[in-house]
Amino acid sequence: MSLPMQSLSLKTFQRVASRQTRLFTTAVPGPSSTTGGAGIGNVESQLLPSMNDAELFKHCKYPRTTSIIGAPMTFGQPFVGTDAGPALLRDRGLRNVLTSLGWRVEDLPDLDFDTEQVSDARDPPNARNCSLVAQGTSKLADTVESKLRKGHFPLVIGGDHSVGIGSLTGILRVIPDIGIIWVDAHADLNTPATSGSGNMHGMPVGLLLDHSEENAVDFTKLPGFEFLIDGPRISPDQIVYIGLRDIDPTERLWIRDYGIKAFTMYDIDHFGIGKVMDMAFEHLNKGNPNRPLHISYDIDAVDPLLAPATGTKVRGGLTYREAHFVAEAAAQSGNLASAEIVEFNPSLSDDGGASETLELGEQLIASFMGKSLL
Protein backbone atom coordinates (compact mmCIF):
# COMPACT_ATOMS: atom_id res chain seq x y z
CA MET A 1 0.00 0.00 0.00
CA SER A 2 1.33 3.43 -0.91
CA LEU A 3 0.69 6.23 1.58
CA PRO A 4 0.82 9.95 0.71
CA MET A 5 4.13 11.29 1.98
CA GLN A 6 2.48 14.32 3.57
CA SER A 7 0.16 12.18 5.72
CA LEU A 8 2.82 10.05 7.36
CA SER A 9 3.05 10.41 11.12
CA LEU A 10 6.47 9.70 12.57
CA LYS A 11 5.21 6.36 13.93
CA THR A 12 3.77 5.28 10.57
CA PHE A 13 6.82 6.54 8.75
CA GLN A 14 9.10 4.43 10.93
CA ARG A 15 6.98 1.36 10.23
CA VAL A 16 6.83 1.69 6.43
CA ALA A 17 10.42 2.90 6.06
CA SER A 18 12.29 0.84 8.62
CA ARG A 19 15.55 1.28 6.76
CA GLN A 20 15.48 4.96 7.71
CA THR A 21 14.53 4.71 11.39
CA ARG A 22 18.05 4.90 12.70
CA LEU A 23 18.19 8.46 11.35
CA PHE A 24 16.02 9.79 14.12
CA THR A 25 18.12 8.93 17.14
CA THR A 26 19.48 12.49 17.05
CA ALA A 27 16.41 14.26 15.71
CA VAL A 28 13.76 16.37 17.35
CA PRO A 29 10.13 16.62 16.22
CA GLY A 30 9.41 19.33 13.70
CA PRO A 31 6.48 21.69 13.93
CA SER A 32 4.21 19.55 11.79
CA SER A 33 3.96 16.23 9.96
CA THR A 34 2.56 17.93 6.86
CA THR A 35 5.81 19.42 5.62
CA GLY A 36 6.14 17.28 2.50
CA GLY A 37 9.25 15.70 4.01
CA ALA A 38 9.75 13.44 6.99
CA GLY A 39 8.27 16.04 9.32
CA ILE A 40 11.38 16.28 11.47
CA GLY A 41 14.02 18.89 12.06
CA ASN A 42 17.70 18.14 12.42
CA VAL A 43 19.62 19.12 15.53
CA GLU A 44 21.85 22.07 14.68
CA SER A 45 25.60 21.48 14.85
CA GLN A 46 28.47 23.93 14.80
CA LEU A 47 30.30 24.68 11.57
CA LEU A 48 33.88 23.77 12.38
CA PRO A 49 36.67 23.07 9.88
CA SER A 50 38.70 19.91 10.23
CA MET A 51 41.56 19.94 12.72
CA ASN A 52 43.57 18.37 9.88
CA ASP A 53 42.67 21.30 7.66
CA ALA A 54 46.13 21.59 6.13
CA GLU A 55 45.79 18.06 4.71
CA LEU A 56 42.54 18.79 2.88
CA PHE A 57 41.97 20.27 -0.58
CA LYS A 58 45.65 20.00 -1.36
CA HIS A 59 45.12 20.72 -5.06
CA CYS A 60 43.95 24.28 -4.32
CA LYS A 61 46.47 27.12 -4.32
CA TYR A 62 47.14 29.09 -1.15
CA PRO A 63 45.24 31.00 0.11
CA ARG A 64 42.49 28.45 -0.41
CA THR A 65 39.66 30.00 -2.43
CA THR A 66 36.36 28.62 -3.66
CA SER A 67 34.47 30.14 -6.56
CA ILE A 68 30.69 29.81 -6.24
CA ILE A 69 29.32 29.34 -9.75
CA GLY A 70 25.54 29.57 -9.95
CA ALA A 71 24.26 27.51 -12.87
CA PRO A 72 20.46 28.04 -12.89
CA MET A 73 19.75 25.48 -15.60
CA THR A 74 16.19 24.26 -16.03
CA PHE A 75 16.12 23.12 -19.67
CA GLY A 76 17.60 19.65 -19.13
CA GLN A 77 14.31 18.37 -17.70
CA PRO A 78 10.63 19.33 -17.96
CA PHE A 79 9.95 21.10 -14.64
CA VAL A 80 10.46 24.81 -14.05
CA GLY A 81 12.09 25.47 -10.67
CA THR A 82 15.58 24.00 -10.70
CA ASP A 83 16.84 27.46 -11.65
CA ALA A 84 15.99 28.65 -8.13
CA GLY A 85 18.73 26.62 -6.44
CA PRO A 86 21.65 29.08 -6.52
CA ALA A 87 19.65 32.06 -5.22
CA LEU A 88 17.95 30.09 -2.45
CA LEU A 89 21.21 28.59 -1.19
CA ARG A 90 22.80 32.04 -1.13
CA ASP A 91 19.81 33.36 0.81
CA ARG A 92 20.34 30.64 3.41
CA GLY A 93 23.83 31.96 4.03
CA LEU A 94 26.06 29.80 1.82
CA ARG A 95 28.88 32.36 1.86
CA ASN A 96 28.94 32.38 5.67
CA VAL A 97 28.97 28.59 5.75
CA LEU A 98 32.06 28.54 3.54
CA THR A 99 33.93 31.29 5.37
CA SER A 100 33.20 29.52 8.68
CA LEU A 101 35.02 26.52 7.24
CA GLY A 102 38.10 28.61 6.44
CA TRP A 103 37.52 29.33 2.76
CA ARG A 104 38.08 32.59 0.95
CA VAL A 105 34.97 33.02 -1.18
CA GLU A 106 34.58 34.41 -4.68
CA ASP A 107 30.83 34.57 -5.30
CA LEU A 108 30.29 34.98 -9.04
CA PRO A 109 27.05 36.25 -10.59
CA ASP A 110 24.84 33.44 -11.79
CA LEU A 111 25.52 32.42 -15.37
CA ASP A 112 23.02 33.93 -17.79
CA PHE A 113 21.11 31.22 -19.61
CA ASP A 114 19.11 33.71 -21.67
CA THR A 115 16.83 31.94 -24.16
CA GLU A 116 16.90 34.98 -26.49
CA GLN A 117 20.54 34.31 -27.29
CA VAL A 118 19.77 30.88 -28.74
CA SER A 119 18.89 30.26 -32.37
CA ASP A 120 15.54 28.75 -33.34
CA ALA A 121 17.24 25.54 -34.45
CA ARG A 122 14.83 22.65 -34.11
CA ASP A 123 15.75 20.06 -31.50
CA PRO A 124 17.31 16.93 -32.97
CA PRO A 125 15.51 13.66 -32.29
CA ASN A 126 15.42 12.79 -28.60
CA ALA A 127 17.45 15.75 -27.31
CA ARG A 128 15.02 18.24 -25.80
CA ASN A 129 16.05 21.90 -25.60
CA CYS A 130 19.37 20.91 -27.13
CA SER A 131 20.55 24.41 -28.08
CA LEU A 132 19.55 25.85 -24.71
CA VAL A 133 21.40 23.16 -22.78
CA ALA A 134 24.41 23.50 -25.08
CA GLN A 135 24.62 27.28 -24.66
CA GLY A 136 24.48 27.04 -20.88
CA THR A 137 26.90 24.17 -20.49
CA SER A 138 29.42 25.79 -22.84
CA LYS A 139 29.40 28.94 -20.68
CA LEU A 140 29.76 26.83 -17.55
CA ALA A 141 32.67 24.86 -19.02
CA ASP A 142 34.59 28.06 -19.77
CA THR A 143 33.97 29.44 -16.28
CA VAL A 144 34.97 26.24 -14.48
CA GLU A 145 38.11 25.94 -16.61
CA SER A 146 39.18 29.53 -15.86
CA LYS A 147 38.72 29.12 -12.09
CA LEU A 148 40.60 25.82 -11.96
CA ARG A 149 43.51 27.37 -13.86
CA LYS A 150 43.70 30.00 -11.11
CA GLY A 151 43.96 27.28 -8.48
CA HIS A 152 40.46 27.90 -7.14
CA PHE A 153 37.94 25.26 -6.05
CA PRO A 154 34.90 25.52 -8.40
CA LEU A 155 31.67 25.00 -6.43
CA VAL A 156 28.87 24.66 -8.99
CA ILE A 157 25.31 25.16 -7.73
CA GLY A 158 22.61 23.86 -10.07
CA GLY A 159 20.30 23.77 -11.76
CA ASP A 160 19.41 20.40 -13.18
CA HIS A 161 22.05 17.74 -13.74
CA SER A 162 22.64 18.66 -17.37
CA VAL A 163 25.04 21.24 -15.89
CA GLY A 164 27.34 18.27 -15.33
CA ILE A 165 28.14 18.43 -19.06
CA GLY A 166 29.66 21.87 -18.55
CA SER A 167 31.28 21.21 -15.18
CA LEU A 168 33.03 18.06 -16.37
CA THR A 169 34.10 19.60 -19.68
CA GLY A 170 35.77 22.52 -17.92
CA ILE A 171 37.44 20.24 -15.38
CA LEU A 172 38.69 17.76 -17.98
CA ARG A 173 40.32 20.56 -19.99
CA VAL A 174 42.53 21.30 -16.99
CA ILE A 175 42.74 17.90 -15.24
CA PRO A 176 42.17 15.21 -17.90
CA ASP A 177 42.65 12.40 -15.37
CA ILE A 178 40.24 13.75 -12.74
CA GLY A 179 38.57 11.03 -10.67
CA ILE A 180 34.80 11.46 -10.63
CA ILE A 181 32.44 10.51 -7.78
CA TRP A 182 28.91 10.53 -9.21
CA VAL A 183 26.36 10.46 -6.38
CA ASP A 184 22.95 9.86 -7.89
CA ALA A 185 19.91 7.61 -7.98
CA HIS A 186 20.42 7.51 -11.76
CA ALA A 187 23.41 6.77 -13.96
CA ASP A 188 22.91 9.74 -16.35
CA LEU A 189 24.61 7.56 -18.94
CA ASN A 190 22.10 7.95 -21.76
CA THR A 191 22.65 9.62 -25.12
CA PRO A 192 20.01 10.86 -27.58
CA ALA A 193 20.21 7.43 -29.20
CA THR A 194 19.31 5.60 -25.98
CA SER A 195 17.24 7.97 -23.82
CA GLY A 196 13.62 7.11 -23.20
CA SER A 197 12.66 10.73 -22.52
CA GLY A 198 15.08 12.93 -24.44
CA ASN A 199 15.74 14.92 -21.25
CA MET A 200 19.38 15.97 -21.24
CA HIS A 201 19.79 15.90 -17.45
CA GLY A 202 20.00 12.14 -17.95
CA MET A 203 22.90 12.42 -20.42
CA PRO A 204 25.94 14.21 -18.93
CA VAL A 205 28.03 11.07 -18.41
CA GLY A 206 26.73 9.43 -21.59
CA LEU A 207 27.65 12.40 -23.78
CA LEU A 208 31.18 12.73 -22.38
CA LEU A 209 32.08 9.05 -22.03
CA ASP A 210 34.78 7.69 -24.33
CA HIS A 211 32.43 5.27 -26.07
CA SER A 212 33.27 2.43 -28.38
CA GLU A 213 32.97 3.46 -32.04
CA GLU A 214 29.46 2.06 -32.52
CA ASN A 215 28.11 4.03 -29.55
CA ALA A 216 30.00 7.28 -30.10
CA VAL A 217 27.95 10.51 -30.08
CA ASP A 218 27.99 12.62 -33.28
CA PHE A 219 28.12 16.14 -31.86
CA THR A 220 27.79 17.69 -35.32
CA LYS A 221 24.14 16.62 -35.14
CA LEU A 222 23.50 18.27 -31.75
CA PRO A 223 23.04 22.04 -32.32
CA GLY A 224 25.27 24.07 -30.01
CA PHE A 225 27.42 21.13 -28.90
CA GLU A 226 30.13 21.70 -31.47
CA PHE A 227 32.43 22.60 -28.56
CA LEU A 228 32.53 18.88 -27.70
CA ILE A 229 33.42 17.53 -31.15
CA ASP A 230 37.11 17.19 -30.26
CA GLY A 231 36.58 16.21 -26.64
CA PRO A 232 37.37 16.06 -23.83
CA ARG A 233 36.16 12.58 -22.90
CA ILE A 234 35.77 10.52 -19.72
CA SER A 235 37.49 7.15 -19.56
CA PRO A 236 35.19 4.48 -18.10
CA ASP A 237 37.69 3.76 -15.32
CA GLN A 238 37.77 7.33 -14.02
CA ILE A 239 34.20 7.47 -12.70
CA VAL A 240 32.54 5.73 -9.76
CA TYR A 241 28.80 5.71 -9.12
CA ILE A 242 27.41 5.89 -5.57
CA GLY A 243 23.76 5.22 -4.69
CA LEU A 244 22.30 3.96 -7.98
CA ARG A 245 18.76 2.57 -7.78
CA ASP A 246 17.05 3.48 -11.08
CA ILE A 247 19.01 2.47 -14.18
CA ASP A 248 17.80 2.30 -17.79
CA PRO A 249 18.41 -0.88 -19.84
CA THR A 250 21.19 0.51 -22.06
CA GLU A 251 22.87 2.17 -19.08
CA ARG A 252 22.89 -1.21 -17.34
CA LEU A 253 24.57 -2.86 -20.31
CA TRP A 254 27.17 -0.10 -20.68
CA ILE A 255 28.08 -0.13 -17.00
CA ARG A 256 28.81 -3.85 -17.36
CA ASP A 257 30.41 -3.80 -20.82
CA TYR A 258 32.64 -0.77 -20.16
CA GLY A 259 33.57 -2.02 -16.70
CA ILE A 260 32.39 1.16 -14.91
CA LYS A 261 32.66 0.90 -11.13
CA ALA A 262 29.15 1.25 -9.71
CA PHE A 263 27.81 0.88 -6.17
CA THR A 264 24.04 0.52 -6.02
CA MET A 265 21.85 0.83 -2.95
CA TYR A 266 22.12 -2.95 -2.67
CA ASP A 267 25.90 -2.61 -2.27
CA ILE A 268 25.45 0.11 0.35
CA ASP A 269 23.03 -2.10 2.29
CA HIS A 270 25.37 -5.09 1.96
CA PHE A 271 28.77 -3.55 2.67
CA GLY A 272 27.87 -0.35 4.54
CA ILE A 273 28.66 3.13 3.29
CA GLY A 274 32.13 3.20 4.88
CA LYS A 275 33.32 0.13 2.99
CA VAL A 276 31.70 1.36 -0.23
CA MET A 277 33.60 4.65 -0.06
CA ASP A 278 36.84 2.81 0.77
CA MET A 279 36.37 0.69 -2.36
CA ALA A 280 35.51 3.75 -4.44
CA PHE A 281 38.72 5.52 -3.42
CA GLU A 282 40.75 2.35 -3.90
CA HIS A 283 39.51 2.21 -7.49
CA LEU A 284 39.97 5.92 -8.27
CA ASN A 285 43.38 6.21 -6.57
CA LYS A 286 44.85 3.11 -8.17
CA GLY A 287 48.30 4.14 -9.40
CA ASN A 288 48.02 7.68 -8.02
CA PRO A 289 47.08 8.23 -4.37
CA ASN A 290 47.08 12.01 -4.98
CA ARG A 291 44.69 11.95 -7.93
CA PRO A 292 42.43 15.04 -7.93
CA LEU A 293 38.74 14.25 -7.42
CA HIS A 294 35.44 15.83 -8.40
CA ILE A 295 32.11 15.08 -6.69
CA SER A 296 28.84 15.54 -8.54
CA TYR A 297 26.01 15.30 -6.01
CA ASP A 298 22.42 14.94 -7.17
CA ILE A 299 20.07 15.58 -4.25
CA ASP A 300 17.85 12.74 -5.51
CA ALA A 301 20.51 10.30 -4.30
CA VAL A 302 19.03 10.93 -0.86
CA ASP A 303 15.79 9.20 0.07
CA PRO A 304 12.80 11.37 -0.93
CA LEU A 305 11.43 11.23 2.61
CA LEU A 306 14.40 13.45 3.49
CA ALA A 307 14.74 15.35 0.19
CA PRO A 308 11.27 15.64 -1.37
CA ALA A 309 11.88 18.80 -3.42
CA THR A 310 13.45 17.20 -6.48
CA GLY A 311 12.16 15.99 -9.81
CA THR A 312 13.03 12.32 -10.21
CA LYS A 313 12.32 10.82 -6.81
CA VAL A 314 12.98 7.12 -6.19
CA ARG A 315 12.32 5.53 -2.81
CA GLY A 316 15.02 3.66 -0.94
CA GLY A 317 17.82 6.21 -1.20
CA LEU A 318 20.67 7.30 1.03
CA THR A 319 19.89 7.92 4.69
CA TYR A 320 20.83 11.21 6.30
CA ARG A 321 24.10 9.86 7.69
CA GLU A 322 24.96 7.91 4.53
CA ALA A 323 24.45 11.06 2.48
CA HIS A 324 26.76 13.03 4.75
CA PHE A 325 29.34 10.28 4.98
CA VAL A 326 29.78 10.29 1.19
CA ALA A 327 30.41 14.04 1.27
CA GLU A 328 32.65 13.89 4.35
CA ALA A 329 34.73 11.05 2.93
CA ALA A 330 35.29 12.98 -0.30
CA ALA A 331 36.59 15.95 1.68
CA GLN A 332 38.68 13.87 4.06
CA SER A 333 40.43 12.17 1.13
CA GLY A 334 42.38 15.42 0.78
CA ASN A 335 42.10 15.20 -3.02
CA LEU A 336 38.79 16.93 -3.68
CA ALA A 337 39.38 19.66 -6.27
CA SER A 338 35.85 20.61 -7.37
CA ALA A 339 32.21 19.90 -6.60
CA GLU A 340 28.66 20.44 -7.75
CA ILE A 341 25.22 19.91 -6.23
CA VAL A 342 22.12 19.76 -8.41
CA GLU A 343 18.40 19.06 -8.90
CA PHE A 344 16.87 21.00 -6.01
CA ASN A 345 13.41 22.09 -7.17
CA PRO A 346 11.22 23.90 -4.59
CA SER A 347 8.21 23.87 -6.93
CA LEU A 348 7.86 20.10 -6.54
CA SER A 349 7.08 20.07 -2.82
CA ASP A 350 5.24 22.24 -0.34
CA ASP A 351 7.08 24.93 1.61
CA GLY A 352 8.10 22.57 4.40
CA GLY A 353 9.48 19.94 2.06
CA ALA A 354 11.32 22.55 0.03
CA SER A 355 12.86 23.99 3.19
CA GLU A 356 13.98 20.56 4.41
CA THR A 357 15.57 19.75 1.05
CA LEU A 358 17.31 23.11 0.85
CA GLU A 359 18.64 22.74 4.40
CA LEU A 360 19.96 19.29 3.55
CA GLY A 361 21.66 20.64 0.43
CA GLU A 362 23.39 23.36 2.43
CA GLN A 363 24.52 20.81 5.01
CA LEU A 364 25.89 18.48 2.33
CA ILE A 365 27.87 21.36 0.86
CA ALA A 366 29.32 22.03 4.31
CA SER A 367 30.30 18.36 4.60
CA PHE A 368 32.13 18.13 1.27
CA MET A 369 33.72 21.54 1.86
CA GLY A 370 35.44 20.35 5.03
CA LYS A 371 33.07 20.42 8.01
CA SER A 372 34.32 17.97 10.64
CA LEU A 373 33.73 17.01 14.26
CA LEU A 374 37.47 16.68 14.88
PyMOL commands that set and color helices and strands:
alter all, ss='L'
color gray80, all
select helices_A, chain A and resi 5-7+10-16+18-26+53-55+82-91+94-100+115-117+130-149+163-174+200-202+204-208+213-215+219-221+225-228+236-238+249-257+265-271+273-284+299-301+320-332+346-348+351-368
alter helices_A, ss='H'
color red, helices_A
select strands_A, chain A and resi 27-29+40-42+65-71+104-107+153-158+179-183+239-244+261-264+293-298+336-342
alter strands_A, ss='S'
color yellow, strands_A
deselect
rebuild
show_as cartoon
